[in-house]
Amino acid sequence: MSKFKLYESSEIAQICGCGVETVKKYAQKPENEINFVGTGKRKTFVWFEADIERFKNRNTTRGRPPKEK
């Protein structure tokens, strides 16, 4: 049986030094592929080590990206 640690959104916010709302908004987007338990507004997001690394390496530049020509 493999050992792995599951993280809550508040723990991710402390690890990455950002707000809990930022973490939750990232997790809610389907393209980020964060696993969850529950449905609707009562989802509990399940974070793994790989998810944390993807969150740390996300694009943090402000504004809309320029259009491709």
C-alpha positions as CSV (number, residue, x, y, z in Angstrom):
1,M,0.0,0.0,0.0
2,S,1.5,3.3,-1.1
3,K,1.6,6.2,1.3
4,F,0.5,9.7,0.2
5,K,-0.7,12.8,1.9
6,L,-3.9,14.5,1.1
7,Y,-4.1,18.3,1.6
8,E,-6.9,20.7,2.3
9,S,-7.3,24.0,0.5
10,S,-6.2,25.9,3.6
11,E,-3.0,23.9,3.8
12,I,-2.2,24.6,0.2
13,A,-2.7,28.3,0.8
14,Q,-0.2,28.2,3.6
15,I,2.3,26.2,1.7
16,C,2.1,28.5,-1.4
17,G,1.7,31.8,0.5
18,C,-1.6,32.8,-1.2
19,G,-5.2,33.2,-0.2
20,V,-7.6,30.3,0.3
21,E,-10.0,31.8,-2.3
22,T,-7.2,31.7,-4.9
23,V,-6.7,28.0,-4.2
24,K,-10.4,27.2,-4.4
25,K,-10.8,29.1,-7.7
26,Y,-7.9,27.2,-9.2
27,A,-9.3,23.9,-8.0
28,Q,-12.8,24.6,-9.4
29,K,-11.6,24.9,-13.0
30,P,-12.0,21.6,-14.8
31,E,-8.9,22.1,-16.9
32,N,-6.7,22.0,-13.7
33,E,-7.9,18.4,-13.0
34,I,-8.0,18.6,-9.2
35,N,-9.9,15.5,-7.8
36,F,-12.9,16.2,-5.6
37,V,-15.5,14.4,-3.5
38,G,-19.1,15.6,-3.4
39,T,-21.3,17.5,-5.8
40,G,-22.4,21.1,-6.4
41,K,-21.2,23.7,-3.9
42,R,-20.3,21.0,-1.3
43,K,-17.2,19.7,-3.1
44,T,-14.2,18.8,-1.1
45,F,-11.0,19.0,-3.2
46,V,-8.4,16.4,-2.8
47,W,-4.9,17.7,-3.5
48,F,-1.8,15.5,-4.2
49,E,1.8,16.4,-4.4
50,A,1.7,16.7,-8.2
51,D,-1.3,19.0,-7.9
52,I,0.6,21.3,-5.6
53,E,3.5,21.5,-8.1
54,R,1.2,22.4,-10.9
55,F,-0.4,25.1,-8.7
56,K,3.0,26.5,-7.8
57,N,4.0,26.6,-11.5
58,R,0.7,28.2,-12.8
59,N,0.6,31.3,-14.9
60,T,0.4,34.3,-12.5
61,T,0.7,37.1,-15.0
62,R,-2.1,39.6,-14.8
63,G,-4.4,40.4,-17.6
64,R,-5.5,38.7,-20.8
65,P,-2.9,37.0,-22.9
66,P,-2.3,38.6,-26.4
67,K,-4.1,37.1,-29.4
68,E,-2.1,34.7,-31.6
69,K,-1.7,36.0,-35.1
